[in-house]
Amino acid sequence: MKKRITALASQWEATHLIVEDTASGMGLIQLLKEQSSLPVIGQHSTDDKETRMSRHEGRFEAGRILLPTEAPWLADFENELLAFPSGRYDDQGRCANVVLRLVFEARALPPTVELANPIRIF
């Protein structure tokens, strides 16, 4: 997994690498911090995914979260967000949740966010 993450981070020129700080993620976080120069952020959540996303609904409605007008992945991303959390897939919604929390609540990322590339979770 470390090898794949390192390759994807390089391919996408990642500025931040967010890993869920769960039982399996804890070891991965430690390994990546020790054996790479990747900017790893451990993410631990105490609330359920629906509660976490509800905190950002107003930001979407107010236009504080920008999506590109065209992108090959945009329709799938929007459909998944609109169906969240009851849709067939929720990986992109969960990832968006993590990024938005870090941007707007934890201030671990810059205060302006433009979701210009697909968000991926590992």
C-alpha positions in Angstrom: 0.0 0.0 0.0 2.9 2.4 0.8 4.3 1.8 -2.6 1.0 2.6 -4.4 0.4 5.7 -2.3 3.9 7.0 -2.9 3.4 6.5 -6.7 0.0 8.2 -6.7 1.2 11.1 -4.6 4.1 11.6 -7.1 1.8 11.2 -10.1 -0.7 13.8 -8.8 1.9 16.1 -7.2 0.1 15.8 -3.9 0.6 18.7 -1.5 -1.1 16.9 1.4 -1.7 13.2 2.0 -4.6 12.4 4.3 -4.8 8.9 5.8 -7.7 7.8 8.1 -6.2 7.3 11.6 -7.9 4.0 12.3 -6.5 0.6 13.3 -5.1 -0.1 9.8 -4.2 3.6 9.0 -2.1 4.2 12.1 0.7 1.9 11.0 0.5 3.4 7.5 0.8 6.9 8.8 3.8 6.0 10.9 5.5 4.2 8.0 4.9 7.0 5.5 6.2 9.6 8.0 9.3 7.5 8.7 10.1 6.3 5.2 9.1 9.1 2.9 9.0 12.9 2.7 5.3 12.9 2.0 3.2 15.5 4.0 1.1 13.0 5.9 -1.9 14.2 7.9 -3.7 11.6 10.1 -7.5 12.0 10.1 -9.6 10.7 13.0 -13.3 11.2 13.1 -15.7 10.8 16.0 -19.0 11.6 14.2 -20.7 9.6 11.5 -20.3 10.6 7.9 -23.7 12.1 7.6 -23.2 14.5 10.5 -19.8 15.5 9.2 -21.2 16.3 5.7 -24.1 18.2 7.1 -21.7 20.8 8.5 -20.7 21.8 4.9 -24.1 22.0 3.3 -24.4 25.7 3.9 -20.9 26.3 2.4 -22.0 24.6 -0.8 -25.2 26.6 -0.9 -23.3 29.8 -0.2 -20.8 29.2 -3.0 -17.8 28.9 -0.7 -16.9 25.5 -2.2 -16.1 25.8 -5.9 -16.2 23.0 -8.5 -15.0 23.4 -12.0 -17.6 23.9 -14.7 -16.2 21.1 -16.8 -14.2 18.0 -15.9 -14.4 14.4 -17.0 -15.1 13.3 -13.4 -17.5 16.1 -12.4 -20.9 14.4 -13.2 -19.9 11.3 -11.2 -18.6 13.5 -8.3 -21.8 15.6 -8.2 -24.1 12.6 -8.4 -22.2 10.9 -5.6 -22.4 14.0 -3.4 -26.1 14.5 -4.1 -26.8 10.9 -3.2 -24.6 11.0 -0.1 -24.7 9.1 2.2 -27.3 6.7 0.8 -25.9 6.3 -2.7 -24.3 3.2 -4.0 -20.8 4.8 -3.6 -19.6 7.2 -1.0 -15.8 7.2 -1.3 -15.6 10.7 -3.0 -18.2 12.0 -0.5 -16.1 10.7 2.4 -13.0 12.3 0.9 -14.7 15.6 0.3 -15.8 15.5 4.0 -12.2 15.0 5.2 -10.8 17.8 3.0 -13.6 20.2 3.8 -13.1 19.6 7.6 -9.4 20.2 7.3 -9.9 23.4 5.3 -12.8 25.0 7.2 -12.5 23.6 10.7 -9.0 22.4 11.5 -7.3 25.0 9.3 -4.7 22.4 8.4 -4.9 23.4 4.7 -5.1 26.9 3.1 -8.5 28.7 3.8 -9.6 28.7 0.1 -10.3 25.5 -1.6 -11.1 24.7 -5.2 -11.8 21.1 -5.9 -10.2 20.9 -9.3 -9.0 17.3 -9.4 -10.7 14.1 -8.3 -10.3 13.4 -4.6 -9.1 9.9 -3.8 -9.1 7.9 -0.6 -6.7 5.1 0.2 
